[in-house]
Amino acid sequence: MLFSLRELVQWLGFATFELFLHLGALLVFSVLVAVQVDKLITSMSWWLVFVPLFAADGLSTYFTAIVSIRLYQEGEKRLAVLRLLWVLTVLSLKLVCEVLLCQKLAENDPTLDPLFGLIISPLFILLQLLMIRACRVN
């Protein structure tokens, strides 16, 4: 079963613009990963591959700050603070996972070690938070 756009916006807490921003960044990131793995551009580092994801996080944070300020000015103080805290929590957990993964890939160590659990642990926390939020949303 696929979710509708309205359900995704309500469940994830992001605006429609932010969802499409992250989907576009994921598309560009996927192309850059394919280029990096195939070694089509030899001088490209993993940090450059992750730039679209970092840029999407930054733009989403900027957009969230603007929306929160507007909500606060319109008198929706509680909604503004809750939205700001939720989105910043989600984006910070996502960013921590991206940075840790990028550092691990930049080491060029192909072995699977126990550090991958540590790298992915922010996503586990994020999934738990989304599960709690999904139970609270009607």
N, C-alpha and C positions, 0 to 999 in steps of 0.2 A: 504494500500500500504506500503510495506516495503522498506526501503532505502538500497541501495547497500553500500558496504564497502567504495568505493570511495566517495560517497555522504556524508556518515557519517564523514569521515576524513576531507572533505572539509568544512562541516557545523559546526562541533564541534571544529575544529582546533587542534585536538589531532592526534598523529601518530597512526598507526595501533597497534604497540606494546603497547602503552598506553591504547588504548581501550580494548585490551585483558587483560591487567593488571588489569584494573578496573572491568572488567567482572569476572575475577577469584576471586578478592577480594569480589565482591558482592555475588558470590556463597558460599564462605567460611563464609561470614557474615550471609547469610541466614540460613546455617546449625547451626551456633552458636546461632542465635536468636531462632530457634526451640528448641535447647537444653536448653537455658535459660528460655524460657517460660514454657517448660514442667518440669523444675526444676530437670533435670537429674543429673546435677552437682550443688550441693548446694553452693559450695564456689566460684562460678564464678560470677564476678560482671559485670555490663553493660559496664564498661570501657574495660574489657577484650574482650567482644563481639565486640566492635567497633575497636579493634586493626587491623584487616585486612583492613578496610577502611582507617584508619590513615596511615598504612604502604603503601598502594597503592598511597595515596596522596604524601607521602614523596618520594617514588620512582619515581613517575611521575614528581615531582618538580626537582629531580636530573637529570632525563633524559632530561627535558626541558632545564635546565641550560647547559648541555653538547651540545645539539643541537643548542642552541642559540650562544654559544661560537664558535662552528664550523662554523655556518653561518656567524658570525661576522668576523672570520678569512678569510673566502672565499670572503669577500667583500660585502656580502648581509646584510649590516648594518640595513637598514630599515626593512627588513623582520625579522631579528633576534630580533630586539626590539619589533616589533609588535607581533610576536609569543610569546615572553617572557611575555609581558604585558597581552595578552589575556589569556594564560594558567594559569598564576599566579592569575588573577582575577577570573577565573572559579574555580580553586582549592581553593582559599581562601574563596569564598562564600560557596562552598560545605563543607569545613572544619568547618566554623562557624556554619552551620546548623547541622552538625554531633555532634559537641561539645555541642551545646545547647540541642539537642535531648537527648544526652547521660546524661547530667546533669539532665534533667527532668525525665528520666526513672530511674536514680539512686535514686531519692527521694522516689520512691515507692508510689507515690500519684496517684491513679487510676482515679481521677476526671478530667473531661475535663474542663479546664479553658481558659480564653482569652489568656493565654501565648502561646498556640499552634500557634496562628497567628504570634506571634513574633518569635517563633522558626522556622517556615517555611518561614518567610519573605526573608531570603537570597535566597531561591529557586525561589521566585517570581521575584526578581531582576535578577537572572540568566536566567530565562525564557524570560524576556524582552530583555536582551542582546542577547540571542540566536535568538530571533525573528528578531531583528535588523540585526544581522549577516546573517541570512537566506535570508533576503531581499537584502542584498548587494552582496551575492555570486551568481554568474551566474550559 
